[in-house]
Every structure is written in C-alpha cells, then in structure tokens.
C-alpha cells in the first residue's frame, strides 16, 4: 500500500517523456501514463509491459466486447485479431463522435474494410449481446419463426439490430445495416435511384427489406420474393400504382400491368426462364434511363438485350441504325423503339409492333417523321410508296405472307442500300426478291419498291394515270348524261314496260345465256374482292379482306379471274368455229351507222330530230358494251396475269412495269364497274321500255312488241 502511494505521489508522466516521445491527446489527454500502465513500479521499468486493461475504466464496453466476434475468435486462438488499440489507437485516441476519428460514422466504409474486404462497417461498433428470448418477451413469436426459416437463421436479433444495447429499446429503430455482410450490394444500392431517393428522405423508396422481406428473408428459391418467377409481382408492389408514377413523374405509369401481357412473362408462366425486371434494369444498381450507368440507357439497351438475344445483337451492331447512333443520331432506333418495352409481344401477335401487318407503320414512325426527314435528308413517302406497291396492297389486305420492310431490309442487320452487303443493294435485288419469287433470273435488273428509278417509267405511269382519270370522268359523265336524257324523253312520252304477251322471239340460246351468267357471277366476285384488296379497312370489305390473312379473298379473285378469261376464250372459239357465232360477230362489228345512230338518238332525246333511229339485231349501245367487255377482259386479264406471276414478269421486264400494271388494273376496274353500274343497268333495268328487267338473258326470249320497238330492222327481216 505504501509503495502504491509512493508511486502515485512520486511518478509522473513527465518522467516517462525523458525516454518516450509520446504525448497523450484526445479523450485521454490529462490522465497519467500510469493510469493505463499500472504495472510500472519504477523508472526505468521492465519491458515488455503488460497489455493495458481498458475495461478498468470502460467496464460496460468490456462486457460487450467479450461477446463480440473478435474476442470469441481471440479465445479460439486466431491470430491478428484486433483489440481496443487496433481500432481506437493508443496515445492519441479521438472520440468516435469526432469527424476526425477513424471510427466516425462518416468513415465507417473505410476503416473496417482495412481488414474486411467484403463487408462494410456497421453503424454501431460495440453492440450488446441480447438473447432472443428477451426479444420475444415483447415481439410476436411469428418473427422468431420467420427468422428460423430464413437464410439468417444462425443470426441473433441484434446481429442486425446492433443499436439495441438494452431492453426495453427505443420504439423506433433505424433500418438494419445490411451492408455489414453485403458490401457489394450495399454500395450498388446507395448509388441507385432507390438509394439516392432514400438519402433524399423519400419514404416510398425501396429499401432492402421492401424486396427481400423483413425477418423471413429466404434464399433465392421459389419462396423468395426476388425469385425470377416472383420478381415482377414484388416490383409491382410499387410500380403498379399509378399515384406513385404521377407523384414522382415516372414516364411509364403501369409497367407491371404491361409486363404481365408481354412475351417474357408468358414464358415464365409456361415454365421457361423468361426475362424479368432485374434482367433488364439491374438488381441493386437500378437507375434512370438517362444515367450512363443504367442498363436501360439507350446506349446500353442492345447490350442488355444481348444477354438473351446474342445473335440479334451481333446483327444489330452491324446495322446502319446502331452505327448511326454511335455517330450522334440519337433518334436512331434501338431494341425497344421497335419491340417496345415491358409489353413486348411475340411477332405472331396482331398487336405487336413487329407483326407483319404492323411492320410498315412501325418503321414509318421514324421514316415518315418530318423532322427526321429534314434533319438527316431521309427519303420521303416511304410508307405511302410502299402501300401503293403490290406488296403494300397485299399487306393492307391482311396477307401475312406478303413482303414487308423486314422481308427486304432484314430485321436487325439493316444496312444502307449503298452497302454492297445490303440485300437492297442494286446488285443483290434479284437474289433478295428471289427468296419469295424463285422465277427471277440471277442478275435481273429490278428497280426499288419505294420509287420508280427509271425516268421513262415515271413518265409512263403518270401519263397512264392521268389518261385513265380523264377517261373515267368523260366516259362515265357522258354515259350519265346520255342515259338521263333518254330516260326523261321516254317519261315525257309515257313509254312504259310492255308485258310479254303473244309471240316471243328467240334472242339468245342456252349456250349464250350460260356464258352471260358465268360472266355476271365472275364479274361481281372480281369487283368485290378486287376493291376489298385495295380498301381493306372499309366496313364493307373487312370480313373478307383480312379473313385468314386475305387468303380467301386472293383465291376467290384469282379463281373468278381465271373463269372469266376461260369463258372469254370459249366465246372467241364459238365465234370462230360456229355459224351462229360468226353471224353474231358480223353483227357486232362497229359500223358508221352505229355512230350516226348514237348521234341521232341524242338529237331525238333533245327534240332536235323527230324520228328515233332504227336499230338492227344489236343496238349501238349493246355493241359499245360488248366491245368494252372485250377490251376490259383483255386489259384486266393481261395485267392481272402479269401481277399474279410477277416473278416471271420481272425476269423479262423492269420492276416499274409491275407498278404500271397495278395502275392500269385499278383504274380499268373503276371504269368497268362504273360503266356497268351506269350504262348496262340503265339499258337492261331502268329503261322504261323494259323496266323492271330485260329477262331475255335469262329466258332467251324477247316479246314481239318490245323486239319490234327496240330492233325494228332485225324484226323486218
């Protein structure tokens, strides 16, 4: 006792400084060296000194430390286990609350990682060991069951809730520091959009437990909320809520609902490994699309999709679209510009942007945009010129097998037409077209679909179109006026239908009536199916134009066309090889009298002439109809066959001939249909002399009185 008092009063820290260049700073400034090194009895002292017992002053901390993992490992004989001085220092100990301290909370990510390369430091360095039983005195036993069945079953409560030093603890505890064990994930999360939002104090931002669960965190299996089959639903807990999207100005309001309908979710439902949220957005490093680090940044989208679609990616990075984007064309499309996002549908879905019928519209979203056309000098009217082509008309009509943009330009490896490797390069067009039209000869010169390359072709098509338009206006207009004048003349004179009575004269035999009936049926089918092809979206054509992709319409049109051509050839054969046919042909030949009859009938109807001209076996308007039928059948037949067997046509003619034939076929159909509607129907239906119907084509006979009035010259014979 005396010796201790002697040391207390006789030894001072100043004596230590005679040998040691040490000065106490920080929290221990003001205490003597012997307060810690109590084993020093005299100066000079023995070496080495005993280990300092920090618990002499820090009794509570010592108790906690003895339950710490570091101390447990020390007792097991592990080497290099840190003690008090390894963390706090020796003679210059700074309070952990001081920002200069290596143990300050702001430096926790640096200090502990000197040893622990795979974790981050916790908020609390010394946490009390509190038994689970103590926690269950207040907390529901379900929590215990959840933890027991979780991946954290070997941990105790305050392995996560390290701030709890005593029971009862404050009601509101800070969030557990998952980064203590999950360093990589922790750092990714705090840099993500969710982590930054948490830092900004946004309550709705996703924490670890919002995705992984609270006490029931399981390994990533079918029970885990982050298992690929369950992840969309987990993310949807927030991202299905429209109010959250509106509050934080998230552009896509309902991504979860859209994803549910997409091909990736359908694949998961079918038991396949379809892409889910984290495959595209990332796991913990989720960020907004404008961030260069984001997996859904426009620059990185192709790479993100390549994880599953490697071949498509390799093709795409060779394309003009990707190369355009790399040189600054920010509007250049990437995967989601064509396929959309979240609600990505298979190409077989009619609602998919890449469904064959929708491909032209998808491509035209860029190629028909005025600003892009002006900014980058793109060719104009890509969609309009395509829909005017044979393929475009077929596609509009619902023909899924007709060529669309991708059929010629390919899907992902789209190259400039000036690139020798491009399927649309002039030297490759015969091969490209030959994939569908094998009859095309290699090396055949084929012009582009979107424009008429040949100046001659452009001139010819424009001239033919204008001729037809004026021909239709003048011809049909003239017919309407002529028939109207005839009708008014007969009404004023009280001409009425003469019922069949008395003697009837044979006008058409059974063969001629059969030919007429076949012509009638085939013509009506051709008119309906032809205009349904050209106007597939019209109400009257929807049922057939798009039924089974337009296949039924196409077959009906071709069958009816073939029947009409065959009956026409049969009629020609009959006129050559039968006596009656030759007689009819002579009577049907136009003569000067037919022209004068037409003029005289017009003058008669205008009351310029008093007498009506007399007609023979065939009137001038019947001859006009007949030769119009001959002309129309030849023109429509030839152009129709050329379009039908276009590969053979293209093997001998430039591509602009197909466009020319389409123009002729279309306008000739309009002319023929209107002529039948106006001219033919008037003379066989609405003419007061025979109203309500000239039945001679069905019965073969015409009443003597009508025959005498309409064909007096023939009757006199």
Secondary structure, DSSP 8 states (H G I E B T S, - for coil): -HHHHHHHHH--HHHHTTT-----EETTTTS-HHHH-TT--SSS--SS-----GGGT-HHHHHHHTTSHHHHHHHTT-SS---HHHHH-SSEE--TTSTTSTTSGGGHHHHGGGT-TT----S-SS-----HHHHHTTS-HHHHHHHHTSTTTTS-HHHH-TT--SSS--SS-----GGGT-HHHHHHHHHSHHHHHHHTT-TTS--HHHHH-STT---SSTTSTTSTTTHHHHHHHHHT-HHHHHHTT-S-S-HHHHHHTSHHHHHHHTTS----HHHHH-SS----TTSTT-TTSHHHHHHHHTTT-HHHHHHHTTSHHHHHHHTT-TTS--HHHHH-SSS---TTSTTSTTSTTTHHHHHHHHHT-HHHHHHHT--S-HHHHHHHSHHHHHHHTT-TTS--HHHHH-SS----TTSTTSTTSGGGHHHHHHTT-TTS-TT-----SSS---HHHHHHHHHHHHHHHHHHHHHHHHHHHHHHHHHHHHHHTT-------S-EEE-S-HHHHHHHHHHHHHHHHHHHHHHHHHTTTSTTTHHHHTGGGGHHHHHHHHHHHHHHHHHHHHHHHHHHHSHHHHHHHHHHS--HHHHHHHHHHHHHHTTSSSS-----SS-HHHHHHHHHHHHHHHHHHHHHHHHHTHHHHHTTS-THHHHHHHHHHHHHHHHHHHHIIIIIHIIIII-TTTTT--THHHHSEEEHHHHHHH-HHHHH-
